[in-house]
Amino acid sequence: MASFIPRLSAGFDDEAWSQTDGAVFSVLEGSGTGTLRRNEAVWSFEFDPRDHFEIQSCHTAPLH
């Protein structure tokens, strides 16, 4: 288990990425949109300050 807190600048737009372990995100400031893809299934969600969300392993997830 590891913990880190990256600071993402305003206007941050991530490339799609995939990993084999799950990840928990805690939003401190700002807001954005996440899109999860697994095979043909696609889910989108918005996040705001004080939101927490998990991305399970084997999903592709760009954050905007």
N, C-alpha and C positions, 0 to 999 in steps of 0.2 A: 504494500500500500504506500502511496506517495501523495503528497499534497503540494500544489503550487498555485500561485495567483498571477496570471498574466494580465497586463493592462492593455486593453484594446482601444485604440484611438477612435474618435468619432469618424464615422464613414467606413469603418472596418468592414471588409467583404472577404470572407474566407473561401478558399477552394474546397471542394468536396474532399473528405478524408474518411478513411475507414481504419478501425483498429480492432484488436482481438479482445481487449478488456473494456469493461464498462467505465463510464465517467459520470461524475456528479458535478453540476455547474451551479454556482450561487452568484446571482447578479447583484452587484453592489450599486452601480450607477448606470444610467442610460437604459436603452431598450433596443429590441431587435427582433429578428425573425429567424427561426430555425426550420429546416426542412430535413426530414428523415426519409431515407430510402432503404428498402430491403427487398431485393428482387424487383417485382413489378409494383409493390405497394409503396405509396408516398403519403407522408403526414407532414403538415406544416403547423407551426405554432408561433405565437408571439410571446416575448418575455419582457418584463419590466423590472425596476429596482425591487429588491428583496424577494424575487422569484427564485426558486430552486427547481432544477429538473435533472433527470437522469437520461443518459443515452446508453442503451444496452449494447453489449458487444455485437459485432458483425453488422452494424448499421453504417451507412454512409451519411455524413452529417455536415453540410456547410452551414455556418452561422453568418448572419448579416446584421 
